[in-house]
Amino acid sequence: MRLLLENVRVCAADGAAKRTLLAVDRFTLASGERLGLRGASGSGKTTFLKAISGILRPEGSVLWDDTDLSRLSEAERDAWRGANVGFLFQDFRLFDGLNALENVLLPVTFTRAVTDADRRRGVELLESFGVRPQTEASRLSRGEMQRTALVRVLLQSPAVILADEPTASLDKSNARAVMAALTEAAEQLRSTLIVVTHDPEMLATLPRTASIEEGRLKEAP
């Protein structure tokens, strides 16, 4: 899925004035392309992810193929995001009272009934990543938690994968394993991948990089 941003602005009230949180004049990302995005804390990286996923509706145009998110209602953006976007977060967002498989299948229940095929694929993916499906989330190691979160994304076969500091709380071994699995999955699914990270080793594995500085998106030379 191809991304095109034109004249995108996200502003917030700052007293009597407005403060610009994000400003992108024009940016394109080809379908299936992989981008690493870096920037200091508070620079606008999370705002960027929210804008391109439809969580926020900025000024300007956010086009994924022929769909302009800025022209959709909140309910329409939610539906589009549920059908097309997989999020991978650094804090995993697993529920302790559920086992690994139940956590993986949970997003499916928001849109339709879980099928036997969903369960089989969830089990296969978890086992391929070395996670026991019936293990409670609270008993998983941090590496297993992140791999479970990754499987939850992959089960949806999303056209777009957005990863926000996906390896920030992992040791180097687990971080490399998660990043390798993430990029391999994006290639297999032909998904457009955007990874926000401070890790130079991770950035080096991505063919294209950019940075956000004080809300401005800048391409790497």
Secondary structure, 3 states (H helix, E strand, C coil): CCEEEEEEEEEEEECCEEEEEEEEEEEEECCCCEEEEECCCCCCHHHHHHHHHCCCCCEEEEEECCEEHHHCCHHHHHHHHHHHEEEEECCCCCCCCCEHHHHHHHHHHCCCCCCHHHHHHHHHHHHHCCCCCCCEHHHCCHHHHHHHHHHHHHHCCCCEEEEECCCCCCCHHHHHHHHHHHHHHHHHHCCEEEEECCCHHHHHCCCEEEEEECCEEEECC
